[in-house]
Amino acid sequence: MKSILLSLITILLFMKLAHAQHTCCEEETNSSESTTSPNIMASFSNDKEFRDVHPEPLAFTLTDGKGKMITYKTSDGVDAIGYEVKSDNPTNNWVFVFHEWYGLNDYIKKESEEIASTLGNVNVLAIDLYDGKVAANNDEAMKYVQSVENSRAFAIINGAKDYAGTSAVFATLGWCFGGAWSNQASIELGDRSAACIIYYGMPEQNIDRLGKLKAPVLGIFAKLDGRITPEVAAKFESDLASLKIPASINQYDAVHGFANPSNPKHNIEATKDAKEKTYAFLKEKLK
């Protein structure tokens, strides 16, 4: 009798725990529940080999930018920040830029300035997923990338969407950690996203979530990448094809982070070609 009673108590406790977990999950956004790629990328930061392919950025200060830092509201009540470069002429075209794992530093601001000046008819907003923190070394970068909670990141992205306005059309672009979040942002933006560009970031692995992506994809990957491998890029291409999502997946004979000018293994030729493809893609999709 006592054993039966203990079994019943165990079952009741399990049911209570399962209900609590289900309720907790219901309180989160569906996006947070089903997202996989940023979590995978954050786990890579525990790997010394992965950290070592991210050399500390060379000192650089942007002095001639036309953009400015802004703050905007989010649904969780904590203001978000970003670097905004507005078009000289009013436009509903927006490019959301996502920083790599060192954060929203002056290199990312410089890239944002270049995107704005090259395209002309876009507003560029470099979104800060670190809430103002910028890493100076790999130890800090590892800590910051692991501290990003999906629910907060989606609140920041949706706050940026609201800031841009109801008529805005979006493209997303990011590198490494930011490449993963470019993918997530385009999924989150639904049919308001016209283009998704991923530079050597982990693509979404959950096929059901990836199936919510409405934007065509430009993928820029590195054949010598030890984590976002050619096999990862090939699977992504296959997944997109199975979902009938238009995509152009490109792989370069280069290392992870090859487009970063502060990387000692920065590949100028590959970066030039990737940027030409990037700007052609954006010009086509943001007419």
C-alpha positions, 0 to 999 in steps of 0.5 A: 500500500505504501509503495502504491501511495509513493508511486501516486505521489511521484506521478502527481509531482511529475504531472505538476512539474510538467504543467509548470514547464508547459506554462513557462513555455507558453509564456515565452514567445514561439520564436524563443522556443523554436530557435536553435542557431544562436544557441548553437553559436553561443555554445561554440564560444566554449571551444578554444579553437573557435575563440582563436579564429576570432583575433582581438580587433585592431584599434579603429575609431570611426570619425567621419560617419553620418550615422548616430546612436539611437534608443527605441522602445521594446515590449519588455520595457527596456530600451534598446540601442542601435546605430542608425544611418538615415537615407538622404531621401525618405524611404521605407527600405531598411537594412537591419545589421547584426554585429559579430561576437565583439559587439556593435563596435566602430567596424560594424558602424563603418560597415553600416555606413558603407551599406547606406552609401552604396545603396543610397535608398535605404535606412540602415540600423545596426542593432545592438544585441549586447545592450551597449556592451562591446568586447575588447577581447575574446574572454569578454566576447565569450561572456557577452555572446553567452549572455544573450537571451533569445527573448530579449533579442526578439524584443530588440528586433521587434522594437526595431521593426516598430521603430521603422514603422508600419510601411517599412520593408526590411533586409537583414544582414549579419556576420558570425553570431550576427549571421545567425541572428540575421536569419532569425530576424528575417524569420521574425519579420515574416513577409515584411522581410525582402532579403536575408543575408548570412555571413558564416553564421549558423543557419536555423536547424529547426525545419519548421521554424525555417519554413516560416522564412518568407525572404530569399537568402544570400549565404556567404560561407567559408570552406575552411570554417571549422564550425559553420562547415561546408556540410552545414552550408550544404544542408542549409541550401538543401533545407531551403530548396525543400521549402522552396525558399529562393537562395544563393549559397556561396562558399569561399576558399577562406576561413571563418571571419574572412570578411572582417578587416581586423582579422589577420586572415582577412581575405580581400579577394573573397570579401570583394566578391562577397560584397559585390554579391551582397550589394547586387542582392540588396539592390534587387530586393530593395527597389 
